[in-house]
Amino acid sequence: MKAIAAFAGLSADHPHSLQDITLPTPVVHGHDLLVRVHAISVNPVDTKIRRSLPATPQETPRVLGWDAAGVVEAVGEQVTLFQPGDRVWYAGAIQRDGSNCEYQLVDERLVGRMPATLDFAAAAALPLTAITAWELLFDRLGLHQGGHHGERLLIVGAAGGVGSILIQLARALTGLQVIATASRPESQAWVRELGAQQVINHQQPLSAGLGALGVPEVDYVISLNQTDRHFEEIVKVLKPQGKLALIDDPEPIDVRLLKRKSLSLHWELMFTRSLYATGDMVAQHQLLQKVADMVDAGRIRSTLAAQLGSINAANLRRAHALLESNAVTGKLVLAGFDD
């Protein structure tokens, strides 16, 4: 089968950073599905793992990619949730080969039915970010669907992939007032289009931006990037006993600043359930099913921002470089393998 692999921690524009290769088609067993991949999207985790590889080429390539939409080709003997021919979407498990290949093995408990109203490209934009956003809201912050009217959520760095679906889920499933941060006119327009009720520029102090809106403090903050840069301001704008959730890998932050207000810190990694094979791993299947229903009902939309062509090393290198520029709104998608 065709695949794109990383052999060394080279820059995204280096011709050897990601290479087209051929691998044996994997054999399905157990709870695994063998999925024929039709479309993928690129996430920061892809670029982080590529950069973390040794600088010298390794003998064993690493197939990256943790977002896909495709069709089930075969199922393991323990599979009960899907059958061959089903259209599915998923993010998979970080400890296994990813979706940058024609055929991928993925545990059925991490897979959902693909929305019937989306094509493969539009669907591939959503799984990893939808799982992350859902878990941030309902597993990490412990929010309740249908509740929290009169409370405010501030999303720092809201124009990227996670923020783009997080805004939609928060608006559709809770009564929260959603305030987003974005710094460029196009990214500010994007988050408003997705449902943010108010927008501030995170290039300015968060407290000043909120103050200009007449908002002295917020109940919850979800920080999606540069948490270390904004940390003191986040502490400043959170209400006493408020909650902060984050997903990035910040430089060291002084968590002692949280004590005076009794603020709580919650970290989200959507791969935790699959990494540790937790007893509730099937929760990712269940939430992907719910998100698919919401898409088909017109309650939320795909966050696809640009489709960069077919799935090959050159296009994937371009996607990695664009993502590392930190100037992307929404998601970057590739679809179909070259004949």
HUGI-V957221 format. One record per residue. SS is DSSP state (@ for helix, = for strand, . for the rest). Layout:
# HUGI-V957221
ss=(SS & SS)
This chain:
# HUGI-V957221
ss=(. & = & = & = & = & = & . & . & . & . & . & . & . & . & . & . & . & . & = & = & = & = & . & . & . & . & . & . & . & . & . & = & = & = & = & = & = & = & = & = & = & = & . & @ & @ & @ & @ & @ & @ & @ & @ & @ & . & . & . & . & . & . & . & . & . & = & . & . & . & . & . & = & = & = & = & = & = & = & = & . & . & . & . & . & . & . & . & . & . & . & = & = & = & = & . & . & . & . & . & . & . & . & . & . & = & . & = & = & = & = & = & @ & @ & @ & = & = & = & . & . & . & . & . & . & @ & @ & @ & @ & @ & . & . & @ & @ & @ & @ & @ & @ & @ & @ & @ & @ & @ & @ & @ & @ & . & . & . & . & . & . & . & . & . & . & . & = & = & = & = & = & . & . & . & . & @ & @ & @ & @ & @ & @ & @ & @ & @ & @ & @ & @ & @ & . & . & . & = & = & = & = & = & . & . & . & @ & @ & @ & @ & @ & @ & @ & @ & @ & @ & . & . & . & = & = & = & . & . & . & . & . & @ & @ & @ & @ & @ & @ & @ & . & . & . & . & . & = & = & = & = & = & = & . & . & . & @ & @ & @ & @ & @ & @ & @ & @ & @ & @ & @ & = & = & = & = & = & = & = & = & = & . & . & . & . & . & . & . & . & @ & @ & @ & @ & . & . & . & . & . & = & = & = & = & . & . & . & . & @ & @ & @ & @ & . & . & . & . & . & . & . & @ & @ & @ & @ & @ & @ & @ & @ & @ & @ & @ & @ & @ & @ & . & . & . & . & . & . & . & = & = & = & = & . & . & . & . & . & @ & @ & @ & @ & @ & @ & @ & @ & @ & @ & @ & @ & . & . & . & . & . & . & = & = & = & = & = & . & . & . & .)
